[in-house]
């Protein structure tokens, strides 16, 4: 759906509320809630990478919410 700095941001087709986004890079994964932006789970990301992901999400928050609503509503 969206990529930046090697991170891939996406939804699964069977995702559910609350609104959230998944992130992958190499063999690392994370899930961030979007309202408010908050780390829900993470596997193998360093704290610095999680901060970078949060910055990217905050800069694209309206885009991600719009895409969620287009797909799931």
BELRAKA-V981016 format. One record per residue. PHI is phi in whole degrees, 0 to 359 (999 if undefined). Layout:
PHI + PHI
This chain:
999 + 208 + 228 + 202 + 52 + 85 + 271 + 250 + 253 + 199 + 244 + 269 + 296 + 254 + 297 + 219 + 290 + 287 + 301 + 206 + 222 + 260 + 226 + 227 + 202 + 55 + 256 + 254 + 220 + 205 + 228 + 240 + 288 + 255 + 224 + 280 + 293 + 206 + 292 + 262 + 204 + 207 + 227 + 80 + 283 + 285 + 301 + 295 + 290 + 298 + 296 + 298 + 299 + 300 + 298 + 297 + 300 + 299 + 285 + 240 + 304 + 294 + 300 + 297 + 296 + 299 + 294 + 301 + 297 + 298 + 280 + 261 + 248
